[in-house]
Amino acid sequence: MAESLREKTFKGTVWSAVEKFSVQGVQFFIMLFMARLLSPSDYGTIGMISIFTIILGSLVDSGFAQALIRKIDRTEVDNSTVFYFNIVAGVFLYGILYLCAPLIADFYNVPILTPLTRAVGMSLIFNSLCVVQRAQYTLNLDFRTQAKASLSSAIVSGIIGIYFAYKGHGVWALVYQTYASLIVNSALLWWGSKWRPIWAFSWSSLKEMFGFGSKLLLSGLLDKGYINMYQLVIGKVFSAADLGLYSRAQNFSSLASENITSTIQRVTYPVLCSIQNEDNRLRDNYRLLIRVSAFIIFPLMIGMAAVAKPMIITLVTEKWIYSATLLVPICLSGMWYPVHAINLNLLMVKGRSDLFLRLEIIKKVMGVTVLVFSIPFGLLLMCWFRIGTCIIGLIINTYYTGKLINVGFITQMRDLMHILLLSLFMGLAVRLTTDFLALPSALLLIIGVIEGAIIYLGGAIILRFSELKELRSLIKR
């Protein structure tokens, strides 16, 4: 990696990480307060409608943000075309959701979902207003402005959410928190951006970008629909409380895996796009990204699984204890998320959104089949089955990566094996310690975290992991 490219990527990654983890840190502590004030059923009720808002949110973007970033000769007409299209799409799709709200409530047999769906659905319109601004910030690797906007919105919305939860508003406290976050974040993104739309719209521009973005759109719909299908099934087959417990475990898992991955993805995508035609250079950087991502995420996820029980009891009290049981398989499947994401990122960099879509269709058909098969076995085994689905999906993902830049499944597993083995050893040692000692949960959590950090970092130093050296080098620069 050339020095200028390395430094540019690192600076962008730092600010992207600041945004993700300062925001997630604030939201995490706010969640700890609100989880003590609200019940699993409150979170489960909101979770019932998440699949609808998330899927429609993907339709609003339609893949245009990624298409704008990848397009080298983009113009102001392109930007404005995307802006106006997103607004129309946001309003139109909100109208559909508004009309379908009673049907969603009937599906779950939960009447309060009608006003909740109509209220939460307004997020579609707010998000449509900022798609181009976010793309502009990302193109310039300006994650500092996004970090400030996200952090400010998290703090303000968190205070509002805690206030209404304390006042006994129940599930509506989560709605008010969402509204406050959207309004503050959108306002700050507009205020910090110099870009403003012009009065121009081009059907040819829309068609060109939609050719690339539509395949990413369908892929995103499949991915988000599949991930949130678990919430749909759990909410329908089990109960709102079960869904709340599952959602809490999923949120803990996502705090590490998905946020670190999205941080790396959104910084490296525009950077790798700049070297999309230099296969050797692209291959080297791609393998480095996978190794460094795994070096960070594997121990975090396995370590979280190891201290799941004392962590849940300490942070959100024993009424959420079943979340700790669910968290173990969810973490062991979620640890592979960055490898999946970076493989798919490469297909976007190479402009092969057709392959991206093909892979998503194959994986999701397989995943839905496994999900349907696992329902009779109960909620816990449904989560354990996800690990096998994840590994098979990774084998499918890496097939085309091997074709494009000759870095297939075997090569990637060879690159990651030393990290995986050390992480598993660390996780086993921590789990044995926390199970053996009869101490308060808070103390077990502290001991487990310290032990895990010593074993993993000590092992990486003794075994001279190149990923540790690479991280040190980046930090020094």
Buried (B, 14 or more C-beta within 10 A) or exposed (E): BEEEBBEBBBBBBBBBBBBBBBBBEBBBEBBEBBBEBBBBBBBBBBBBBBBBBBBBBBBBBBBBBBBBBBBEEBEEBBBBBBBBBBBEBBEBBBEBBBEBBBEBBEBBEBEBBBEBBBBBBBBBBBBBBBBBBBBBBBBEBBBBBBBBBBBBBBBBBBEBBBEBBEEEBBBBBBBBBBBBBBBBBBBBBBEBBEBEBEEBBBEEBBEBBBEBBBBBBBBBBBBBBBBBBBBBBBBEBBBBBBBBBBBBBBBBBBBBBBBBBBBBBBBBBBBBBEBBEEBEBBBBBBBBBBBBBBBBBBBBBBBBBBBBBBBBBBBBEEBBBBBBBBBBBBBBBBBBBBBBBBBBBBBBBBEBBEBBBBBBEBBBEBBBEBBEEBBEEEBBEBBBBBBEBBEBBBEBBBBBBBEBBEBBBEBBBEBBEBBBEBBBBBBEBBBEBBEEEEEEBEEBBBBBBEBBBEBBBEBBEEEEBEBBEBBEEBEEE
